[in-house]
Amino acid sequence: MSKLWGGRFTKKTDQLVEEYTASIMFDKELAEEDIQGSLAHVTMLGKCGILPDGDVEKIKDGLHKIQNIIRRGEMEFTVSDEDIHMNIEKALMEEVGPVGGKLHTGRSRNDQVATDMHLFLRKRVVEFVGLLIKLQEALLEQATKNLDTIIPGYTHLQRAQPILFAHHLMAYVSMFQRDIERLQESYKRINVLPLGAGALAGTTFPIDRHFVAEQLGFDKVYENSLDAVSDRDFIVEFLSNGAMIMMHLSRFCEEMVLWSSTEFNFIELDDAFCTGSSIMPQKKNPDVAELVRGKTGRVYGNLFGLLTVLKGLPLAYNKDMQEDKEGMLDTVNTLQGALQLFAPMVATMKVNKERMREAVNTDFSNATDIADYLVNQNLPFRQAHEIIGKIVLYCIQNKKYLLDLTIEEYKKFSSLFDDRIYAVLQPEQVVNARNVYGGTASNQVTEAIARAQVVTTEATAWYDVFIVKSK
């Protein structure tokens, strides 16, 4: 069979051109959405009297048969038919005859492919919200179990101040909450219907775009036909959100890799999420965490790739825009794989509380509290800071820690010291002294967990509604 668009041409397309310009290798993943959009479109054509009811029913029956063939994995996609739209349309014509060619009445592949991607991303965004909620729940469970676990807090990867391990985990709960909110916010820009814009200027047929939008569950239709077929902002926004999620996952991965090393020994990852060495039998490698960290780069690349494609394009559709799909699909698959693994990896993570406490007891992360102690006795902070610096240097030179010093040694540096300093320096006291909203004090972290659980419940309610709406 000749090309469905081949009437104007006198020569057959070069095979290398067919292979180079075809997108069926990757856009076949949009098959469900393509059929979903076609069913709504042909129903509208019947409602508006553009096609007779008999033709509409024949086309719909044919589309359902092709849908089942695809779901069974029996559809043979061909490069010669270029993309998912042409493959399905040709299969439809083979199934129902020439009447199948009427399906394309009042639409173009330009508005058709845009509709497919809106449908595809709409569903995936909701799914990712659900996966992020599961990750938050795993973090909240670990945080609840570690409200009495103290860990060194770091800046510049140097021990800074003791914090609750639960407080550290709750920082990631906050990060992933922002990710959820960004995805939720992006949904309204994804849930806009481009179909009916035609190639770029609309169509001469008396179609009803709002009826199609209602059938497909879209909240709005594009106001401008040029914008409808050329807009890829919603994909760029998704790729940006995906890059942010991967960045947050990657930061956590870096910490898990460090924490699970012999040098830190703060946590142990479950065997199910690690691999061994082919030559060193003692090794237990945190490969999942490392791969998520590594795959973050490809998601960044997908974002910058599409931004670069779009930056010089005149309105409306250009073939360059075919490059929007591979990166989008790759980001979807990369995110899905990472998020599906992350929640169980966090849930099964074993925390070495004793080692964390040992680390806190063998550093100078409680030094700031000595400065605060002196400030509370009316010594200017800068003078207190200098005194504590000298005390830390003295400890290093004498191989001691702050709790090892006698009161006589403290008094060498300031007469303001008395026995109360030892209570001030206890890790629990250091932690609980940060009793401000958002701080690491035990009661503050407990309240933060309670607030996060409420927010997670609200996000779950949104997910439950929109997972149905997006289908």
Sequence and secondary structure as in RCSB ss.txt:
>XXXX:A:sequence
MSKLWGGRFTKKTDQLVEEYTASIMFDKELAEEDIQGSLAHVTMLGKCGILPDGDVEKIKDGLHKIQNIIRRGEM
EFTVSDEDIHMNIEKALMEEVGPVGGKLHTGRSRNDQVATDMHLFLRKRVVEFVGLLIKLQEALLEQATKNLDTI
IPGYTHLQRAQPILFAHHLMAYVSMFQRDIERLQESYKRINVLPLGAGALAGTTFPIDRHFVAEQLGFDKVYENS
LDAVSDRDFIVEFLSNGAMIMMHLSRFCEEMVLWSSTEFNFIELDDAFCTGSSIMPQKKNPDVAELVRGKTGRVY
GNLFGLLTVLKGLPLAYNKDMQEDKEGMLDTVNTLQGALQLFAPMVATMKVNKERMREAVNTDFSNATDIADYLV
NQNLPFRQAHEIIGKIVLYCIQNKKYLLDLTIEEYKKFSSLFDDRIYAVLQPEQVVNARNVYGGTASNQVTEAIA
RAQVVTTEATAWYDVFIVKSK
>XXXX:A:secstr
   TTGGG SS   HHHHHHH  HHHHGGGHHHHHHHHHHHHHHHHHTTSS HHHHHHHHHHHHHHHHHHHTT  
   GGG SHHHHHHHHHHHHH GGGGGGGTT  HHHHHHHHHHHHHHHHHHHHHHHHHHHHHHHHHHHHHTTT E
EEEEETTEEEEEEEHHHHHHHHHHHHHHHHHHHHHHHHHHSEE TT TTTT  SS   HHHHHHHHT SEE S H
HHHHH  HHHHHHHHHHHHHHHHHHHHHHHHHHHTSTTT  EE  GGG B  SS TT  B HHHHHHHHHHHHHH
HHHHHHHHHHTT  SS  GGGGGHHHHHHHHHHHHHHHHHHHHHHHHT EE HHHHHHHHHTSSTTHHHHHHHHH
TTT  HHHHHHHHHHHHHHHHHTT  GGGS HHHHHTT TT  THHHHHTSHHHHHHT  STTSSSHHHHHHHHH
HHHHHHHHHHHHHHHHHHHT 
